[in-house]
């Protein structure tokens, strides 16, 4: 898994992360602490605020909350 920094915790099991590899590369990370069950949806955003908004909307669409 790529190196990342958590920029927002939406729930106890769902985080918005920023990847070190790309300037505008973010991810919606589900179950990060669980071995072999972590899932990620990667996307691009203009900045951290935009990434948090997009991530929350994607999580809602996918039924995470």
C-alpha positions in Angstrom: 0.0 0.0 0.0 1.2 3.5 -0.8 2.3 5.9 1.9 -0.5 8.3 3.0 -1.5 10.8 5.6 -4.9 10.8 7.2 -6.6 14.2 6.6 -10.0 13.4 8.0 -11.7 10.6 9.9 -15.3 10.3 8.8 -16.2 7.4 11.1 -14.1 5.1 13.3 -13.5 2.8 10.3 -13.5 5.3 7.3 -10.7 7.8 6.6 -9.9 10.4 3.9 -6.2 10.1 3.1 -3.7 12.0 1.0 -1.1 10.0 -0.8 2.5 11.0 -0.9 2.9 9.9 -4.5 0.7 12.6 -6.1 0.0 16.2 -5.4 -3.8 15.8 -5.9 -4.2 12.1 -5.2 -6.6 11.2 -2.3 -8.3 8.1 -1.2 -11.4 6.9 0.8 -9.9 4.3 3.0 -12.1 1.7 4.7 -11.0 -0.6 7.5 -7.4 0.6 7.4 -6.4 -1.2 10.7 -7.8 -4.6 9.7 -5.4 -7.0 8.1 -6.3 -8.0 4.5 -9.6 -6.2 4.6 -8.6 -2.7 3.9 -10.3 -1.2 0.8 -9.6 2.1 -0.9 -11.2 4.2 -3.6 -8.7 6.7 -5.1 -9.7 10.0 -6.6 -8.2 13.4 -7.4 -9.2 16.7 -5.8 -8.1 20.3 -5.9 -7.2 20.6 -2.2 -7.8 18.9 1.2 -11.2 20.6 1.7 -12.4 19.5 -1.7 -11.1 16.0 -1.1 -13.0 15.7 2.2 -16.2 16.8 0.6 -15.8 14.4 -2.4 -14.8 11.6 -0.1 -17.8 12.1 2.2 -20.2 12.2 -0.8 -18.7 9.0 -2.3 -19.0 7.3 1.1 -22.6 8.2 1.3 -23.2 7.0 -2.3 -21.5 3.7 -1.5 -23.7 3.2 1.6 -20.9 3.5 4.2 -23.2 5.8 6.3 
